[in-house]
Amino acid sequence: MMIYFFTVFIPACFILSFYVSQVFKTLQASKIWYYLFWVVAIIIPLNLILQWTFRAKSIWNPILVYSVAALVIWLFMLITATLVLFLEDIQRICIRLFRKKPNPNAKTSLPSRRKFIGWMALGLAMVPFASMIYAITKGRYNYKVWKYTLYYDDLPEAFEGYTLTQISDVHCGSFDNREKIQYGIDLINQQKSDVILFTGDLVNNIASEILPWKDIFGQLRARDGVFSTLGNHDYGDYSNWTSPQEKAQNFEDFKRLQKEMGWDLLLNEHRYLEKDGQRIALVGVENWGYGHYSKHGDLEKALEGVDDNDFKILMSHDPTHWEYVVLPQNKNIHLTLSGHTHGMQLGIEIEGFIKWSPGTWQYKYWAGMYEEQGKRLNVNRGFGYLAFPGRLGVWPEITVIELRKTPTA
C-alpha cells in the first residue's frame, strides 16, 4: 500500500499542485493565497514522509493514519481542479489553432471566462473534500449486510437452509470508536447464523492491537462456533522486530488471543461441521498471496483426510488463491470465502447497474460473489479499514450466506 504513496501519489501531488497553483494568477488573487496554497501542498506530503520514516513498531498509529487521510483528500481535490482547468486549456488551444481570424472580442472576454473557470475549479474541488470527510466520519462504520442464497445439487440434506456469516479484514489496530465496533458486532450476532467465519487480517501488524477489542470480539456467538484463518497482516511481517524470537513470540501471542476470544484458528487444516449424521468440511489455509504477498497457505495439507465427495467450504484470505490454485487445479471445493482487497474502500456500487472500484486495476475478483466452473467465491469487502481511515461507496461488509439444495423438478 505505502509503496504507491511514495512512488505514485506524492509525486503526483507535487505535479498537480504546480498546475493548479496557476489558477491564483488567473484570479489575480493576493500572493498570500498563493503562498498559503504551497505551504499546504508541501506540508501534507512531507508530514506523511516524516510520520512513516519515524513510525513506531505498530506502524499505523493515529497520527500516521490521518496523515494518509490528509494526502488522499488533498490529492482528490487536486485531481478535480486539474480536470476542470485542463479541459479549459484544451479548449483554448483548439480555438487558437483553428481560428482563422483574430477575434477582436477575445481580449475582453477571455480573462472573465478564465476567472469563471478558475472559481469553478476551486469550487468543485470542495466536492471530494466533503465526500472524504463523510467517508472518515460516517462511511467507515456504515456496516452493510450482504445476503446470498446459494443452491447446490450435492449439499447434504441435513444442511438445507444452513447459514453462515463471513467477516474479514477487521484491522483492529485502526479502530478508535468502541460504540461503533460494538454496534457492528451486535449486527453480526443479530444474523443468528449457524456458524461465523473470519477470513484473516485481524490486526494491522502486532498482536497487542487485539487487546482493547478482545472483549468485544469475544462476544461473537454462533451455534457451531467461530472459525478463523490468517491474512497477510497477521504474521507481523510489516513491523520492525529486534529479533526473530520477538517476532515469533508475537505470533504465538496472536494465536493465544484468538483462542481466548473463543475463535478456532485453522492453520492449513480442516474441521467438520456435523448435523444429523451428515457433515460439511470447513477448510482453512494460511495466507496465500500472489506476487510479493506471503505464501504460507498449503491447501494440500489442509485437505489431508478430507474425502473428495465431501461438501467443502474453503477459507482463504486472498482471492488470488482461488484464481491461481483452486480453479486451475480443479479442486472440488464448492465455496471459497476470501477478503483482502477491502474493495479499495472506495468505489461506486449500485446493484444491478454499476460496480466499480480502483480495486479492478489490481484484482480480477475484488468484491462480492463470483461463479466459475461451477465453483463460487465470495470476496468480503472487509469489516474494518487500513491506511485511509474511511470508506466511500464500498462500505464495511457483513456477509450472510444461506445454503440450499437445488430444487428437483
Secondary structure, 3 states (H helix, E strand, C coil): CHHHHHHHHHHHHHHHHHHHHCHHHHCCCCHHHHHHHHHHHHHHHHHHHHHHHCCCCCCCCHHHHHHHHHHHHHHHHHHHHHHHHHHHHHHHHHHHHHCCCCCCCHHHHHHHHHHHHHHHHHHHCHHHHHHHHHHHHCHHHCCEEEEEEEEECCCCHHHCCEEEEEECCCCHHHCCCHHHHHHHHHHHHHCCCCEEEEECCCCCCCHHHHHHHHHHHCCCCCCCCEEEECCHHHHCCCCCCCCHHHHHHHHHHHHHHHHHCCEEECCCEEEEEEECCEEEEEEECCCECCCCCCECCCHHHHCCCCCCCCEEEEECCCCHHHHHHHCCCCCCCCEEEECCCHHHHECEEECCCEEECHHHHCCCCCCEEEEECCEEEEECCCCCCCCCCCCECCCCEEEEEEEEECCCC
